[in-house]
Amino acid sequence: MRAGVEHWRRYRGRCMGAIYWQLNDCWPVASWASVDSFGRWKQLQYAARRFYAPVLVSCERNGFALRVNVVNDGPAAFRGTVSLRLVDPKGETLFTKELPVEVPALTALWPYEKDCTPEGNTLHPEDSLAAVLCLRDAEGHVVSENCELFSSPKFFRFVPPEIVWTAVQDGDDCRIRLSCSAFAWGVWLETEKMDCLFSDNGFHLTPDEPRTVTAFNVRLNELTENLTLTSVWDLGR
């Protein structure tokens, strides 16, 4: 879903919109719905909020050739900064680039491209890279984030990310701080014996950028007893 919508949005003008099927289920079933029959958000619902953001940063990859795209579907011009980092499975930064962007209203822009082929072309699919993108507005606020693997997840040589978290009560909500020792993709927070809505879910983590997520309307003791944390690395265990 993400790959499709981001692709269509990058080619604004050729494609002028995308709608996915379906939003929710009316009974318990395995389906394409992004919200289950109990009203709980699946990964798609969290991802849709990111890939349908009015201003979106993404990239198009062809082998090791990478093109960065910023699409602005808003009524006013967008000015800000886009950053690109290439990280290895350990989360170490191998390349970084930051550049200012100005995207007119209702426009998709290609501000940067790079040949990421390693010297001697010695990189194998299982030793691949990840492109980490971040778009900030003129005030420095994060507007859009994205992450693209240079190989399919089954070939990416993930390192145990050793994700750790701490949480504190903040009124009716809990604030969860997550950090890791290696690159983590598809980080998923879930509560086993209770329903809980998070401010974000299904994201990436790198060792140098901890992330804080809010769990809404939950007590700290309930969260501590029920929270589980996984990533794509856990699927191969």
C-alpha positions in Angstrom: 0.0 0.0 0.0 2.7 2.4 1.0 4.9 1.7 -2.1 1.9 2.2 -4.4 0.6 5.4 -3.0 4.0 7.0 -2.6 4.8 6.1 -6.3 1.6 7.6 -7.6 2.0 10.7 -5.5 5.6 11.2 -6.8 4.2 11.4 -10.3 1.6 14.0 -9.7 0.2 15.2 -13.0 0.3 11.7 -14.5 -1.7 10.4 -11.5 -4.0 12.8 -9.5 -5.0 10.6 -6.6 -5.1 7.2 -4.9 -7.7 5.5 -2.6 -7.1 2.2 -0.9 -9.6 -0.5 -0.1 -10.6 -0.8 2.7 -10.9 1.3 5.9 -12.5 -1.1 8.4 -14.1 -4.4 9.1 -17.6 -4.9 10.5 -16.8 -8.4 11.9 -13.6 -10.3 12.9 -11.8 -11.4 9.8 -8.4 -11.4 8.2 -8.6 -8.7 5.5 -7.0 -5.7 3.8 -8.8 -3.3 6.2 -6.6 -0.8 8.1 -8.9 -0.8 11.2 -10.2 -4.1 12.6 -13.8 -4.8 13.8 -13.0 -3.6 17.3 -11.7 -0.2 16.0 -8.1 -1.1 16.6 -5.5 0.4 14.2 -3.5 -2.0 12.1 -0.1 -1.1 10.7 -1.7 0.2 7.5 -3.7 2.8 9.4 -0.6 4.3 11.0 1.3 4.1 7.6 -1.6 5.8 5.8 -1.3 8.8 8.0 2.3 9.1 6.9 2.0 8.4 3.1 -1.1 10.6 2.8 0.4 13.5 4.6 -0.1 16.8 2.6 3.7 17.2 2.3 5.6 14.0 1.8 9.2 13.0 1.4 9.9 9.6 -0.3 12.4 8.1 -2.7 12.5 6.1 -5.9 15.1 3.4 -6.1 16.4 1.5 -9.1 19.1 -0.8 -7.9 21.5 1.5 -6.2 20.3 4.6 -8.0 18.3 6.7 -5.6 16.0 9.8 -6.4 14.6 11.8 -3.5 11.1 13.3 -4.0 9.1 15.9 -2.1 5.4 16.3 -3.0 3.3 19.2 -1.8 -0.4 18.8 -2.2 -1.1 21.9 -0.1 -2.4 25.3 -1.4 0.8 27.2 -0.4 4.4 26.8 -1.3 6.5 24.7 1.2 10.0 25.7 2.3 12.2 23.5 4.4 15.1 21.1 4.5 15.3 17.5 3.5 18.0 15.2 4.8 19.1 11.8 3.5 21.2 9.3 5.4 22.4 5.9 4.2 22.8 3.5 7.1 24.0 -0.1 7.3 22.3 -2.9 9.3 24.2 -1.9 12.4 22.6 1.6 12.1 26.0 3.3 11.3 25.7 6.3 9.0 27.7 5.8 5.7 26.6 8.9 3.9 24.6 12.0 4.8 23.2 14.9 2.7 21.1 17.9 3.7 19.7 20.4 1.3 17.1 23.2 1.3 13.9 22.7 -0.7 11.2 25.0 -2.0 8.2 23.1 -3.4 5.4 25.1 -5.0 1.8 24.3 -4.2 0.3 21.3 -5.9 3.7 20.1 -7.1 6.0 17.0 -6.9 9.7 17.9 -6.9 12.9 15.8 -7.4 15.5 17.8 -5.5 18.3 15.2 -5.3 19.6 12.0 -6.8 22.6 9.8 -6.0 24.3 6.6 -7.2 24.7 4.6 -4.1 26.7 1.8 -5.6 29.6 0.9 -3.2 33.2 1.1 -4.4 34.0 -2.1 -6.3 30.3 -3.0 -6.3 31.1 -5.5 -3.5 27.8 -5.1 -1.7 25.5 -8.1 -1.7 21.8 -8.0 -1.2 22.0 -9.4 2.3 24.6 -6.7 3.3 22.3 -4.0 2.0 21.6 -0.4 3.0 18.7 1.6 4.2 17.9 5.2 3.1 16.6 7.3 6.0 14.7 10.5 5.0 13.5 13.4 7.0 11.8 16.6 5.9 11.6 19.6 8.2 9.8 22.9 7.7 11.4 26.3 8.0 11.0 26.3 11.8 12.8 22.9 12.0 9.7 20.8 12.8 9.6 17.3 11.3 6.9 17.2 8.6 7.6 13.8 7.1 9.9 10.9 7.6 10.5 7.8 5.5 12.8 4.8 5.2 13.6 2.6 2.2 15.5 -0.7 2.2 17.9 -1.4 -0.7 16.8 -5.0 -0.7 13.7 -6.9 0.2 13.3 -7.5 4.0 14.0 -11.2 3.6 17.5 -10.5 2.2 18.4 -7.6 4.5 20.9 -8.7 7.0 19.3 -7.3 10.1 21.3 -7.2 13.3 19.5 -7.8 16.7 18.3 -4.2 17.4 18.0 -4.7 21.2 15.2 -2.2 21.5 14.7 -0.8 25.0 11.9 1.4 26.3 11.0 3.4 29.3 7.6 5.1 30.0 6.3 7.8 32.3 2.7 8.9 33.1 1.7 12.2 31.5 -1.8 13.0 32.6 -4.2 10.5 31.1 -1.5 9.3 28.7 1.9 7.6 28.8 5.0 8.8 27.0 7.2 5.9 25.8 10.9 6.5 24.9 12.4 3.9 22.6 16.1 3.4 21.7 18.0 0.7 20.0 21.6 -0.6 19.4 21.2 -1.3 15.6 18.9 -0.4 12.8 15.3 -1.5 13.4 12.6 -1.6 10.7 8.8 -2.0 11.2 8.9 -1.4 15.0 5.5 -2.4 16.3 4.0 -1.6 19.7 1.2 -3.8 20.9 -0.7 -4.4 24.1 -1.8 -8.0 24.6 -4.7 -7.8 27.0 -6.0 -4.3 26.4 -6.7 -1.9 23.5 -4.4 1.1 23.2 -4.0 3.8 20.5 -0.5 5.1 19.9 0.6 8.4 18.4 2.8 6.5 15.9 3.5 2.8 15.2 5.2 0.7 12.6 8.2 3.0 12.2 12.0 2.7 11.9 14.6 3.3 14.6 18.3 4.1 14.4 20.8 4.1 17.3 21.5 7.8 17.1 17.9 8.9 17.0 15.7 7.7 19.9 12.0 8.2 19.5 9.2 9.1 21.8 5.6 7.8 21.3 2.5 8.6 23.2 0.1 5.8 24.4 -3.3 7.5 24.8 -5.7 7.0 27.8 -3.7 4.3 29.6 -2.2 4.0 33.1 1.5 3.3 33.5 1.1 0.1 35.4 -1.3 -1.3 32.7 1.0 -0.4 29.9 4.0 -1.9 31.7 2.2 -5.2 32.2 0.9 -5.5 28.6 3.3 -3.8 26.2 5.2 -5.9 23.7 7.7 -4.6 21.2 8.7 -6.3 17.9 10.4 -5.4 14.6 11.0 -7.1 11.3 14.1 -8.7 12.8 11.8 -10.8 15.1 10.2 -12.4 12.1 13.4 -14.3 11.3 14.1 -15.6 14.7 
